[in-house]
């Protein structure tokens, strides 16, 4: 079992895997559109691109593993859904 506050490394609850039962709502800051996405989709995002910022609850998420950590912490607190704010870096820095 993982220490409290940290997502288990690749392993966890069910047959060595954490089951993430939380909805991901992606809000595109440029278009104002929002939609639900899956973890599989989030895994394919270009996490290396510094020009795209993703924010969850005031925290900038810069990798898929960090996203998993945040999801794990939110699930521990009973959250059923999180909102991911996605925007180009320049819009976030200019007050967007």
Secondary structure as UniProt FT lines:
FT   TURN            4..5
FT   TURN            15..16
FT   STRAND          23..28
FT   TURN            29..31
FT   STRAND          34..37
FT   HELIX           39..44
FT   TURN            47..48
FT   TURN            50..51
FT   STRAND          52..56
FT   TURN            57..58
FT   STRAND          59..60
FT   HELIX           64..76
FT   TURN            77..78
FT   STRAND          81..88
FT   HELIX           89..93
FT   TURN            94..95
//
